[in-house]
Amino acid sequence: MPGWTSTTSSASSRTRACRSSWTRGTSSPSRCAPSWRPRSERACAFTDGQGGPAHAAGERRRGGPVSLSVTSAGLEIPDAARSELGADDVAARLLRKDATLWGPEAEDEAAVRLGWLDLPASSRELVGRLAELRAELAAEGLDRIVLCGMGGSSLAPEVICRTAGVPLVVLDTTDPGQVSAAMTELGRTVVVVSSKSGGTVETESQRRAFLAAFADAGLDEKEAGARFVVVTDPGSPLSETAAAMGARAVFLADPTVGGRYSALSAFGLVPSALAGADVGALLDEAEELAEHLNSPDNPALELGLAMGAAAQAGRDKLTLADGDSAITGFGDWAEQLIAESTGKQGVGILPVVVESVDAPGATAADAVLAVVGGPAPSPGPSLGATGPLGAQFLAWEYATAVAGRMLGINPFDQPNVTESKENTSRILGEGLPDERPAAVQGAIEIRGSGGVLDGVDLSRVDGVRLALDALLAAIPPRGYLALMAYLDRERDADAHALRAALARRTEQAVTFGWAPRFLHSTGQYHKGGPQTGAFLQVTGAVATDLQVPDQAYTFGTLQAAQAAGDRKALADRGRPLLHLHLTDRSAGLEQLLAALA
């Protein structure tokens, strides 16, 4: 008999337990309300009803119960916050898709953005269709899947496939080198083009490039079209394009599901299933949890309560680390969900994805350490979330919606995402700006805005280090540093080491984002969240550019325009920004890491 187990314990080892259990099919559980409110630790777990976990985190399964547990330690969660969620019947109202939960200003948007709650059941019909399509492709020798998509169209499939250990080429970039590298082995390649709006410039540019590449490889128009599978919303421009080019299959997703909440929709499942992941098991895991989300003691509600209460108390950074969960890359998916959902109207929760639980910057003073796959080893404020991937997807979506209510914002809109996109479009039309560097040292050109380079002697031999020190000094109190890398995340992978190197030199949170993917993720937080960020933008010279077919620009120009457009959006807000351009990527990264050593 599956049930929820909720336990609270104090530092003096006093323990009072509330155990709720019910048989599948009952309308509501009988429950007791814990009279002691957690100060040091709280745990909520969905178990097998026998007191033990029913399912190991990350284990693949079909049927049977799952286990999801959330623990919190060292967090001061006010009684009033917990009581308010209970008094307002938030758990049950959310499951009923009550669009009034986030206030009158958010009601219209919320009314058409709650379809994600149905996905564990409604996506089931995709499983058989996808299995048939994968078998059809395999029979033709087509076993290499490339996914062209940004943000919510690519982050979940990447986590699913990496966790399942199946190959999926994820192309969420405009870097010409990375795009060119993906256009290999065309004889066995199928391209999944995934875009909710159907007008994403990166994805459309990639589609054009692959279509031209198939033609160059000798495929006729019909054969080339049959190498594409399309995922989009009904009536989008991409759905029309798919029909025109004769795409092999078109999957129309539920339009009431926003991109960052779409992990269990066609956007998450189609590329994953075609690559070989067991998406039926994923839905099993989520559906088992979904049946009990109306309980006021469910762990997803507890997770949202902890996130929201911590942010209200000033701990508005959520450090995401893996604790041996067997889930690979979950932090990158959760980063978009949390940042884009909460970072607006000058408030928000900033997710900080770190390399490990003991990585530099994992325990900033204004942060809560959230560990996926186990309790946090840190003595500081922490959260732990243990459970299989399907349940984790649903739990964090639910928790983010709850945290959004607590922060008084609409977790389903993204009012500032279009700003950099509009700047990019304008720059592509007018031409790239002529921005002379303040200094050139070795393979690095140095530029800055927002006063970050005022008074810095860049003529010194250690000018790069001085510029970085000036940027670190410009981080506001309780602020953060965002590192944005407009590079090839395969060939220039060493750039990621810059996050830890910078975190060792500051007590403030340091985030890292590959561009332009972060524009569809933390980019919303940068513009709409608390204006406490400082920014390091790293760009690189293009060795071999690639034309975007039937457009007046190349991928290199598009990448540069995106970087310039985002710089303008940040400069318009007066944010301190240091722009380092690597005239030689390899040498420049080596020089930059040496400056931080």
NUKOLRO-286289 format. One record per residue (C-alpha): residue number from 0; residue in one letter; x, y, z. Coordinates in Angstrom, 1 decimal, decimal comma. Example, Ala and Ser with C-alpha at 12.3 -4.5 7.8 and 13.67 -1.06 7.14 Angstrom:
! residues 2
REC vexmar kedo   east  north     up
REC      0    A   12,3   -4,5    7,8
REC      1    S   13,7   -1,1    7,1
***
This chain:
! residues 597
REC vexmar kedo   east  north     up
REC      0    M    0,0    0,0    0,0
REC      1    P    1,8    3,1   -1,1
REC      2    G    1,9    6,1    1,2
REC      3    W    3,6    9,3    2,3
REC      4    T    5,8    9,4    5,3
REC      5    S    6,6   12,8    6,9
REC      6    T    9,0   13,1    9,7
REC      7    T   10,2   16,2   11,6
REC      8    S   13,1   16,2   14,1
REC      9    S   14,7   18,8   16,3
REC     10    A   18,3   19,3   17,3
REC     11    S   17,5   17,8   20,7
REC     12    S   16,3   14,6   19,0
REC     13    R   12,7   15,1   19,8
REC     14    T   10,8   13,5   17,0
REC     15    R    7,1   13,6   16,1
REC     16    A    6,0   11,7   13,1
REC     17    C    3,0   12,0   10,8
REC     18    R    2,4    9,0    8,7
REC     19    S   -0,3    9,1    5,9
REC     20    S   -1,1    6,1    3,9
REC     21    W   -4,0    5,1    1,7
REC     22    T   -4,9    2,5   -0,8
REC     23    R   -4,7    3,4   -4,5
REC     24    G   -8,2    4,6   -5,5
REC     25    T   -9,2    6,4   -2,3
REC     26    S  -10,1   10,0   -2,8
REC     27    S   -8,2   11,4    0,1
REC     28    P   -5,8   10,2    2,8
REC     29    S   -6,4   10,2    6,5
REC     30    R   -3,7   12,2    8,1
REC     31    C   -2,4   13,8   11,2
REC     32    A   -1,0   17,3   11,3
REC     33    P    2,5   17,6   12,8
REC     34    S    2,2   20,0   15,8
REC     35    W    5,9   20,7   15,9
REC     36    R    7,2   22,9   13,0
REC     37    P   10,6   22,0   11,6
REC     38    R   13,6   24,1   12,5
REC     39    S   16,6   21,8   11,9
REC     40    E   15,3   19,1    9,7
REC     41    R   12,3   17,9    7,8
REC     42    A   11,8   14,9    5,6
REC     43    C    9,0   13,9    3,3
REC     44    A    9,1   10,6    1,5
REC     45    F    6,8    8,7   -0,8
REC     46    T    7,7    5,0    0,0
REC     47    D    6,4    1,6   -0,5
REC     48    G    4,1    1,8    2,5
REC     49    Q    6,3   -0,5    4,5
REC     50    G    8,6    2,3    5,8
REC     51    G   11,4    1,7    3,3
REC     52    P   12,1    3,1   -0,1
REC     53    A   10,4    1,3   -3,0
REC     54    H   12,8    2,3   -5,7
REC     55    A   16,5    3,2   -5,8
REC     56    A   17,2    6,6   -7,3
REC     57    G   18,0    6,4  -11,0
REC     58    E   17,1    2,7  -11,4
REC     59    R   15,2    1,8  -14,5
REC     60    R   11,9    0,2  -13,9
REC     61    R    8,4   -0,6  -15,3
REC     62    G    5,5   -0,8  -13,0
REC     63    G    5,5   -0,9   -9,2
REC     64    P    5,9    1,9   -6,7
REC     65    V    8,6    4,6   -6,7
REC     66    S   10,3    6,4   -3,9
REC     67    L   10,8   10,2   -3,7
REC     68    S   12,1   11,9   -0,6
REC     69    V   12,9   15,5    0,2
REC     70    T   14,9   16,4    3,3
REC     71    S   15,7   19,9    4,6
REC     72    A   18,2   20,8    7,2
REC     73    G   19,2   24,1    8,8
REC     74    L   16,4   26,0    7,2
REC     75    E   14,1   28,3    9,1
REC     76    I   10,7   27,7    7,6
REC     77    P    8,2   30,0    9,3
REC     78    D    5,1   28,4   10,7
REC     79    A    3,0   31,0    9,0
REC     80    A    4,4   30,0    5,6
REC     81    R    3,5   26,4    6,1
REC     82    S    0,1   27,3    7,6
REC     83    E   -0,7   29,5    4,7
REC     84    L   -0,2   26,8    2,1
REC     85    G   -2,4   24,5    4,1
REC     86    A   -5,1   27,0    4,8
REC     87    D   -5,2   28,0    1,1
REC     88    D   -5,4   24,3    0,1
REC     89    V   -2,6   24,9   -2,3
REC     90    A   -1,8   21,2   -3,0
REC     91    A   -5,3   20,3   -4,0
REC     92    R   -6,0   23,5   -5,9
REC     93    L   -2,8   23,1   -7,9
REC     94    L   -3,9   19,6   -8,9
REC     95    R   -7,3   21,0   -9,9
REC     96    K   -5,4   23,5  -12,1
REC     97    D   -6,7   26,5  -10,2
REC     98    A   -5,3   29,4  -12,2
REC     99    T   -6,1   31,9   -9,4
REC    100    L   -3,2   30,5   -7,2
REC    101    W   -0,8   33,1   -8,5
REC    102    G   -3,0   36,2   -8,3
REC    103    P   -5,2   38,1  -10,7
REC    104    E   -2,3   39,4  -12,9
REC    105    A   -1,1   35,8  -13,6
REC    106    E   -4,5   34,2  -13,9
REC    107    D   -4,9   34,4  -17,7
REC    108    E   -1,4   33,0  -18,4
REC    109    A   -1,7   30,3  -15,7
REC    110    A   -5,1   29,2  -17,1
REC    111    V   -3,3   28,0  -20,3
REC    112    R   -0,1   26,8  -18,8
REC    113    L   -1,0   24,0  -16,4
REC    114    G   -1,2   21,1  -18,9
REC    115    W    2,1   19,8  -17,4
REC    116    L    0,1   18,3  -14,5
REC    117    D   -1,6   15,9  -16,9
REC    118    L    1,5   14,7  -18,8
REC    119    P    2,4   11,6  -16,8
REC    120    A   -0,9   10,1  -18,1
REC    121    S   -1,6   12,1  -21,3
REC    122    S    1,8   11,4  -22,8
REC    123    R    1,3    7,7  -22,6
REC    124    E   -0,1    7,5  -26,1
REC    125    L    3,3    8,6  -27,5
REC    126    V    5,1    5,5  -26,2
REC    127    G    3,9    3,0  -28,8
REC    128    R    4,0    5,5  -31,7
REC    129    L    7,6    6,3  -30,9
REC    130    A    8,6    2,7  -30,6
REC    131    E    7,2    2,0  -34,0
REC    132    L    9,0    5,0  -35,5
REC    133    R   12,3    4,0  -33,9
REC    134    A   12,0    0,5  -35,4
REC    135    E   11,2    2,0  -38,8
REC    136    L   14,3    4,2  -38,7
REC    137    A   16,5    1,4  -37,5
REC    138    A   15,3   -0,8  -40,4
REC    139    E   16,6    1,8  -42,8
REC    140    G   19,9    2,0  -41,0
REC    141    L   19,1    5,4  -39,4
REC    142    D   20,4    5,2  -35,8
REC    143    R   22,1    8,5  -35,2
REC    144    I   19,7   11,1  -33,7
REC    145    V   20,6   14,8  -33,7
REC    146    L   18,3   17,2  -31,8
REC    147    C   18,1   20,8  -32,9
REC    148    G   16,4   22,7  -30,1
REC    149    M   16,9   25,4  -27,4
REC    150    G   16,0   25,6  -23,8
REC    151    G   13,0   23,5  -22,9
REC    152    S   13,3   21,7  -26,2
REC    153    S   16,7   20,3  -25,5
REC    154    L   17,6   20,3  -21,8
REC    155    A   15,2   17,5  -20,7
REC    156    P   16,1   15,1  -23,6
REC    157    E   19,8   15,7  -22,8
REC    158    V   19,3   14,6  -19,2
REC    159    I   17,1   11,7  -20,1
REC    160    C   19,6   10,3  -22,7
REC    161    R   22,7   10,9  -20,6
REC    162    T   21,1    9,2  -17,7
REC    163    A   19,9    6,3  -19,8
REC    164    G   23,4    6,0  -21,4
REC    165    V   22,0    6,3  -25,0
REC    166    P   23,7    8,6  -27,6
REC    167    L   21,9   11,8  -28,6
REC    168    V   23,7   14,7  -30,3
REC    169    V   22,2   17,9  -28,8
REC    170    L   22,7   21,0  -30,9
REC    171    D   21,7   24,0  -28,9
REC    172    T   24,2   26,5  -30,2
REC    173    T   25,1   28,9  -33,1
REC    174    D   28,8   28,2  -32,8
REC    175    P   29,8   27,4  -36,4
REC    176    G   32,4   24,8  -35,4
REC    177    Q   30,0   22,9  -33,2
REC    178    V   27,2   23,0  -35,9
REC    179    S   29,6   21,8  -38,5
REC    180    A   30,8   18,9  -36,3
REC    181    A   27,2   17,8  -35,9
REC    182    M   26,7   17,5  -39,6
REC    183    T   28,7   14,3  -40,0
REC    184    E   27,7   10,7  -40,6
REC    185    L   24,7   11,9  -42,6
REC    186    G   24,1    8,5  -44,0
REC    187    R   22,8    7,3  -40,7
REC    188    T   21,4   10,6  -39,3
REC    189    V   17,9   11,7  -38,4
REC    190    V   17,3   15,3  -37,3
REC    191    V   14,7   16,1  -34,7
REC    192    V   13,8   19,8  -35,0
REC    193    S   12,1   20,9  -31,9
REC    194    S   10,6   24,3  -31,2
REC    195    K    7,5   25,3  -29,3
REC    196    S    7,1   28,6  -31,0
REC    197    G    8,3   27,3  -34,3
REC    198    G   10,3   30,5  -34,9
REC    199    T   13,4   30,0  -32,8
REC    200    V   16,3   31,5  -34,8
REC    201    E   18,9   29,0  -33,7
REC    202    T   16,8   26,0  -34,4
REC    203    E   15,5   27,3  -37,8
REC    204    S   19,1   28,1  -38,8
REC    205    Q   20,2   24,6  -37,9
REC    206    R   17,3   23,1  -39,8
REC    207    R   18,3   25,0  -42,9
REC    208    A   21,9   23,9  -42,5
REC    209    F   21,0   20,2  -42,2
REC    210    L   18,6   20,4  -45,2
REC    211    A   21,4   21,8  -47,3
REC    212    A   23,8   19,2  -46,0
REC    213    F   21,5   16,3  -47,0
REC    214    A   21,1   17,8  -50,4
REC    215    D   24,9   18,1  -50,8
REC    216    A   25,2   14,5  -49,8
REC    217    G   23,1   13,5  -52,8
REC    218    L   19,6   13,1  -51,2
REC    219    D   16,7   14,4  -53,3
REC    220    E   14,1   16,7  -51,8
REC    221    K   11,8   13,8  -50,7
REC    222    E   14,6   11,8  -49,2
REC    223    A   16,0   14,8  -47,4
REC    224    G   12,6   15,7  -45,9
REC    225    A   12,2   12,1  -44,6
REC    226    R   15,3   12,6  -42,5
REC    227    F   13,5   15,1  -40,3
REC    228    V   11,2   14,6  -37,3
REC    229    V    9,5   17,7  -36,0
REC    230    V    8,1   18,6  -32,6
REC    231    T    6,2   21,8  -32,2
REC    232    D    2,9   23,4  -31,1
REC    233    P   -0,2   23,2  -33,3
REC    234    G   -0,4   26,0  -35,9
REC    235    S    3,2   27,1  -35,5
REC    236    P    5,3   28,2  -38,5
REC    237    L    7,4   25,1  -38,0
REC    238    S    4,4   22,8  -38,4
REC    239    E    3,8   24,4  -41,8
REC    240    T    7,4   24,1  -42,7
REC    241    A    7,4   20,4  -41,7
REC    242    A    4,5   19,8  -44,1
REC    243    A    6,1   21,7  -46,9
REC    244    M    9,4   19,8  -46,7
REC    245    G    7,8   16,4  -46,2
REC    246    A    9,0   15,6  -42,7
REC    247    R    8,8   11,9  -41,8
REC    248    A    6,8   12,6  -38,7
REC    249    V    5,3   15,6  -36,9
REC    250    F    4,5   15,5  -33,2
REC    251    L    2,2   18,4  -32,1
REC    252    A    2,7   19,0  -28,4
REC    253    D    0,2   20,2  -25,9
REC    254    P    0,0   24,0  -26,2
REC    255    T   -1,0   24,4  -22,6
REC    256    V    2,5   23,3  -21,5
REC    257    G    5,2   25,9  -21,3
REC    258    G    8,7   25,0  -22,7
REC    259    R   10,5   24,7  -19,3
REC    260    Y    7,6   22,5  -18,0
REC    261    S    7,7   20,2  -21,0
REC    262    A   10,1   17,4  -19,9
REC    263    L    7,4   14,8  -19,9
REC    264    S    5,7   16,1  -23,1
REC    265    A    6,6   15,3  -26,8
REC    266    F    9,5   17,8  -26,4
REC    267    G   11,2   15,6  -23,9
REC    268    L   10,0   12,2  -25,0
REC    269    V   10,3   12,2  -28,8
REC    270    P   14,1   12,7  -29,2
REC    271    S   14,8   10,6  -26,1
REC    272    A   12,7    7,6  -27,3
REC    273    L   14,2    7,8  -30,8
REC    274    A   17,7    7,7  -29,3
REC    275    G   16,8    4,6  -27,3
REC    276    A   15,7    5,8  -23,9
REC    277    D   12,8    4,0  -22,1
REC    278    V   10,3    6,8  -21,9
REC    279    G    7,6    4,5  -20,7
REC    280    A    9,5    3,9  -17,5
REC    281    L   10,0    7,7  -17,1
REC    282    L    6,2    8,2  -17,3
REC    283    D    5,7    5,3  -14,8
REC    284    E    7,9    7,1  -12,3
REC    285    A    6,1   10,4  -12,7
REC    286    E    2,6    9,0  -12,7
REC    287    E    3,2    7,1   -9,5
REC    288    L    4,1   10,4   -7,8
REC    289    A    1,3   12,4   -9,6
REC    290    E   -1,4   10,3   -7,9
REC    291    H   -0,5   11,8   -4,5
REC    292    L    0,4   15,4   -5,2
REC    293    N   -2,8   16,6   -3,6
REC    294    S   -1,5   15,6   -0,2
REC    295    P   -0,5   18,5    2,0
REC    296    D    2,5   16,4    3,2
REC    297    N    3,8   15,5   -0,3
REC    298    P    7,6   16,0   -0,8
REC    299    A    7,1   18,2   -3,9
REC    300    L    5,1   20,7   -1,8
REC    301    E    7,8   20,5    0,9
REC    302    L   10,5   21,2   -1,7
REC    303    G    8,6   24,3   -3,0
REC    304    L    7,9   25,5    0,5
REC    305    A   11,6   25,3    1,4
REC    306    M   12,7   27,0   -1,8
REC    307    G   10,2   29,8   -1,4
REC    308    A   10,8   30,3    2,4
REC    309    A   14,5   30,4    1,9
REC    310    A   14,3   33,1   -0,8
REC    311    Q   11,9   35,1    1,3
REC    312    A   14,5   35,0    4,2
REC    313    G   17,3   36,2    1,9
REC    314    R   18,7   32,9    0,8
REC    315    D   17,8   33,4   -2,8
REC    316    K   20,6   31,3   -4,4
REC    317    L   19,9   27,6   -4,8
REC    318    T   23,1   25,7   -5,4
REC    319    L   22,5   22,5   -7,4
REC    320    A   24,8   19,6   -6,9
REC    321    D   24,6   15,9   -7,6
REC    322    G   24,9   13,4   -4,7
REC    323    D   25,5   10,2   -6,6
REC    324    S   22,0   10,1   -8,0
REC    325    A   22,7    8,2  -11,2
REC    326    I   21,0   11,1  -12,9
REC    327    T   23,3   12,9  -15,2
REC    328    G   23,1   16,7  -15,9
REC    329    F   19,9   17,3  -13,9
REC    330    G   21,1   20,6  -12,6
REC    331    D   21,2   22,1  -16,1
REC    332    W   17,5   21,3  -16,6
REC    333    A   16,5   22,5  -13,2
REC    334    E   18,5   25,7  -13,7
REC    335    Q   16,2   26,8  -16,6
REC    336    L   13,1   25,8  -14,8
REC    337    I   13,9   27,7  -11,7
REC    338    A   15,6   30,8  -13,2
REC    339    E   13,1   31,4  -16,0
REC    340    S   10,1   30,8  -13,7
REC    341    T   11,1   32,9  -10,7
REC    342    G   13,5   35,6  -12,0
REC    343    K   11,2   38,5  -12,7
REC    344    Q    9,9   41,7  -11,2
REC    345    G   13,2   42,2   -9,3
REC    346    V   12,9   39,0   -7,3
REC    347    G   13,8   35,4   -8,0
REC    348    I   15,7   32,3   -7,0
REC    349    L   19,1   32,0   -8,8
REC    350    P   20,1   28,4   -9,4
REC    351    V   23,9   27,8   -9,3
REC    352    V   25,0   24,6  -10,9
REC    353    V   28,2   23,3   -9,4
REC    354    E   30,5   20,4  -10,2
REC    355    S   30,1   18,5   -6,9
REC    356    V   28,8   19,0   -3,4
REC    357    D   32,2   20,2   -2,3
REC    358    A   33,0   22,4   -5,3
REC    359    P   34,2   26,0   -4,9
REC    360    G   31,2   28,3   -4,2
REC    361    A   28,8   25,4   -3,3
REC    362    T   28,0   26,9    0,1
REC    363    A   27,7   30,7   -0,4
REC    364    A   26,4   32,6    2,6
REC    365    D   23,1   33,5    0,9
REC    366    A   22,6   30,1   -0,7
REC    367    V   20,9   26,8    0,1
REC    368    L   22,7   23,7   -1,1
REC    369    A   20,3   21,4   -2,9
REC    370    V   21,6   17,9   -3,5
REC    371    V   20,0   15,6   -6,1
REC    372    G   20,4   12,0   -5,0
REC    373    G   21,0   12,3   -1,3
REC    374    P   21,2   14,6    1,8
REC    375    A   23,7   17,4    1,7
REC    376    P   27,0   16,7    3,6
REC    377    S   27,2   20,4    4,5
REC    378    P   26,4   21,6    8,0
REC    379    G   24,7   24,7    6,4
REC    380    P   21,2   25,1    5,1
REC    381    S   20,5   22,4    2,6
REC    382    L   17,9   20,3    0,7
REC    383    G   18,1   16,8   -0,5
REC    384    A   15,9   15,3   -3,2
REC    385    T   16,2   11,5   -3,8
REC    386    G   14,2    9,6   -6,4
REC    387    P   14,1    8,5  -10,0
REC    388    L   14,2   10,9  -12,9
REC    389    G   10,6   10,9  -13,9
REC    390    A    9,5   11,7  -10,4
REC    391    Q   12,2   14,3  -10,1
REC    392    F   11,0   16,1  -13,2
REC    393    L    7,4   16,4  -11,9
REC    394    A    8,4   17,2   -8,3
REC    395    W   10,7   20,1   -9,3
REC    396    E    8,1   21,5  -11,7
REC    397    Y    5,5   21,4   -8,9
REC    398    A    7,9   22,9   -6,4
REC    399    T    8,8   25,7   -8,7
REC    400    A    5,1   26,6   -9,2
REC    401    V    4,7   26,6   -5,4
REC    402    A    7,7   28,8   -4,8
REC    403    G    6,5   31,2   -7,5
REC    404    R    3,2   31,6   -5,5
REC    405    M    5,2   32,3   -2,3
REC    406    L    7,3   35,0   -4,1
REC    407    G    4,3   36,6   -5,6
REC    408    I    5,3   36,2   -9,2
REC    409    N    3,8   34,4  -12,3
REC    410    P    6,0   31,2  -12,7
REC    411    F    4,7   30,7  -16,3
REC    412    D    5,7   33,8  -18,2
REC    413    Q    9,1   35,1  -19,3
REC    414    P    8,7   38,8  -19,9
REC    415    N   12,4   39,6  -20,5
REC    416    V   13,5   36,7  -22,7
REC    417    T   12,6   38,5  -25,9
REC    418    E   14,8   41,5  -25,2
REC    419    S   18,1   40,0  -26,2
REC    420    K   16,4   38,3  -29,2
REC    421    E   15,1   41,7  -30,4
REC    422    N   18,5   43,2  -30,0
REC    423    T   20,0   40,3  -32,0
REC    424    S   17,5   40,8  -34,9
REC    425    R   18,3   44,5  -35,0
REC    426    I   22,0   43,9  -35,1
REC    427    L   21,7   41,3  -37,8
REC    428    G   19,9   44,0  -39,9
REC    429    E   22,2   46,9  -39,1
REC    430    G   25,5   45,1  -38,8
REC    431    L   27,8   44,2  -35,9
REC    432    P   28,9   47,2  -33,8
REC    433    D   32,4   48,4  -34,1
REC    434    E   33,7   48,1  -30,5
REC    435    R   37,4   48,7  -30,1
REC    436    P   39,1   46,9  -27,3
REC    437    A   40,3   48,9  -24,3
REC    438    A   43,5   46,7  -24,4
REC    439    V   44,9   43,6  -26,1
REC    440    Q   47,0   41,2  -24,1
REC    441    G   48,2   38,0  -25,7
REC    442    A   45,2   36,2  -27,2
REC    443    I   42,7   38,3  -25,3
REC    444    E   40,9   41,5  -26,2
REC    445    I   39,6   43,3  -23,2
REC    446    R   36,4   45,4  -23,2
REC    447    G   34,1   46,5  -20,5
REC    448    S   30,9   48,5  -19,6
REC    449    G   29,1   49,7  -16,5
REC    450    G   32,3   51,3  -15,2
REC    451    V   34,0   48,0  -14,6
REC    452    L   37,3   49,0  -16,1
REC    453    D   37,4   52,5  -14,6
REC    454    G   40,8   53,1  -13,0
REC    455    V   42,2   49,8  -14,1
REC    456    D   45,8   50,0  -15,6
REC    457    L   45,4   47,6  -18,5
REC    458    S   48,9   48,4  -19,8
REC    459    R   50,4   46,3  -17,1
REC    460    V   51,6   42,8  -18,0
REC    461    D   48,9   41,3  -15,7
REC    462    G   46,1   43,4  -17,2
REC    463    V   43,8   40,5  -17,7
REC    464    R   44,0   39,5  -14,0
REC    465    L   43,5   43,1  -13,0
REC    466    A   40,4   43,3  -15,2
REC    467    L   39,0   40,2  -13,6
REC    468    D   39,8   41,4  -10,1
REC    469    A   37,9   44,7  -11,0
REC    470    L   34,9   42,7  -12,1
REC    471    L   34,9   40,6   -8,9
REC    472    A   35,1   43,7   -6,9
REC    473    A   32,1   45,1   -8,8
REC    474    I   29,7   42,3   -7,6
REC    475    P   27,2   43,9   -5,4
REC    476    P   26,7   42,6   -1,8
REC    477    R   24,5   39,4   -1,9
REC    478    G   25,0   39,5   -5,6
REC    479    Y   26,4   37,0   -8,1
REC    480    L   28,8   36,7  -11,1
REC    481    A   27,5   35,2  -14,3
REC    482    L   30,0   33,7  -16,7
REC    483    M   28,6   33,5  -20,2
REC    484    A   30,7   31,5  -22,8
REC    485    Y   29,9   32,0  -26,5
REC    486    L   32,1   29,1  -27,5
REC    487    D   32,0   25,5  -28,7
REC    488    R   31,1   23,4  -25,7
REC    489    E   32,8   20,4  -27,1
REC    490    R   36,1   21,8  -28,4
REC    491    D   36,3   24,6  -25,9
REC    492    A   35,1   22,5  -22,9
REC    493    D   38,0   23,8  -20,7
REC    494    A   36,0   27,1  -20,4
REC    495    H   33,8   25,4  -17,9
REC    496    A   36,8   25,3  -15,5
REC    497    L   36,6   29,1  -15,3
REC    498    R   33,5   28,8  -13,0
REC    499    A   35,4   27,1  -10,2
REC    500    A   38,5   29,3  -10,7
REC    501    L   36,4   32,4  -10,3
REC    502    A   34,4   31,0   -7,3
REC    503    R   37,7   30,5   -5,5
REC    504    R   38,3   34,2   -5,7
REC    505    T   35,0   35,5   -4,4
REC    506    E   32,5   34,7   -1,6
REC    507    Q   29,6   35,5   -4,0
REC    508    A   27,8   32,9   -6,2
REC    509    V   29,3   32,2   -9,6
REC    510    T   27,2   30,7  -12,4
REC    511    F   28,3   29,3  -15,8
REC    512    G   26,3   29,2  -19,0
REC    513    W   27,1   28,1  -22,5
REC    514    A   25,7   30,6  -25,0
REC    515    P   23,3   31,0  -26,5
REC    516    R   21,6   28,2  -24,5
REC    517    F   21,6   30,3  -21,3
REC    518    L   19,6   33,1  -23,1
REC    519    H   16,7   30,6  -22,9
REC    520    S   17,4   29,9  -19,3
REC    521    T   19,2   32,2  -16,8
REC    522    G   19,0   35,0  -19,3
REC    523    Q   15,5   35,8  -18,0
REC    524    Y   16,9   36,0  -14,4
REC    525    H   19,7   38,3  -15,5
REC    526    K   17,3   40,9  -16,8
REC    527    G   14,2   40,4  -14,7
REC    528    G   15,5   39,1  -11,4
REC    529    P   17,3   41,1   -8,7
REC    530    Q   19,7   43,6  -10,3
REC    531    T   22,7   42,3   -8,3
REC    532    G   24,7   40,6  -11,0
REC    533    A   28,1   41,2  -12,5
REC    534    F   28,8   39,6  -15,9
REC    535    L   31,7   38,1  -17,7
REC    536    Q   31,2   37,4  -21,4
REC    537    V   33,7   35,3  -23,2
REC    538    T   33,6   35,1  -27,0
REC    539    G   36,0   33,6  -29,4
REC    540    A   37,3   34,0  -33,0
REC    541    V   35,8   31,8  -35,6
REC    542    A   38,3   29,7  -37,5
REC    543    T   35,9   28,4  -40,2
REC    544    D   32,5   30,0  -40,5
REC    545    L   29,4   28,4  -41,9
REC    546    Q   26,7   30,2  -44,0
REC    547    V   23,1   30,0  -42,9
REC    548    P   21,4   28,8  -46,1
REC    549    D   19,0   31,4  -47,7
REC    550    Q   20,0   34,0  -45,1
REC    551    A   22,3   37,1  -45,4
REC    552    Y   24,4   36,0  -42,4
REC    553    T   26,7   33,2  -41,2
REC    554    F   26,5   31,2  -38,0
REC    555    G   29,5   33,2  -36,8
REC    556    T   27,8   36,5  -37,4
REC    557    L   24,6   35,2  -35,7
REC    558    Q   26,7   34,1  -32,7
REC    559    A   28,4   37,5  -32,5
REC    560    A   25,1   39,3  -32,9
REC    561    Q   23,6   37,3  -30,0
REC    562    A   26,6   38,2  -27,8
REC    563    A   26,3   41,9  -28,7
REC    564    G   22,6   41,9  -28,2
REC    565    D   22,9   40,5  -24,7
REC    566    R   25,7   43,0  -23,9
REC    567    K   23,3   45,8  -24,8
REC    568    A   20,5   44,4  -22,7
REC    569    L   22,8   44,3  -19,7
REC    570    A   24,5   47,7  -20,5
REC    571    D   21,0   49,3  -20,7
REC    572    R   20,6   48,2  -17,0
REC    573    G   23,9   49,6  -16,0
REC    574    R   25,3   46,2  -15,0
REC    575    P   29,1   45,8  -14,7
REC    576    L   30,2   43,7  -17,6
REC    577    L   33,6   42,5  -18,7
REC    578    H   33,9   41,2  -22,3
REC    579    L   37,0   39,1  -23,1
REC    580    H   37,3   38,1  -26,7
REC    581    L   39,7   35,2  -27,5
REC    582    T   41,5   35,9  -30,8
REC    583    D   42,8   32,3  -30,5
REC    584    R   40,5   30,1  -28,5
REC    585    S   42,9   27,5  -27,2
REC    586    A   45,6   30,0  -26,3
REC    587    G   43,1   32,5  -24,9
REC    588    L   41,5   29,9  -22,6
REC    589    E   45,0   28,8  -21,4
REC    590    Q   45,9   32,4  -20,7
REC    591    L   42,6   33,2  -18,9
REC    592    L   42,9   30,1  -16,6
REC    593    A   46,5   31,1  -15,9
REC    594    A   45,4   34,6  -14,9
REC    595    L   43,0   33,0  -12,3
REC    596    A   45,5   30,5  -11,0
***
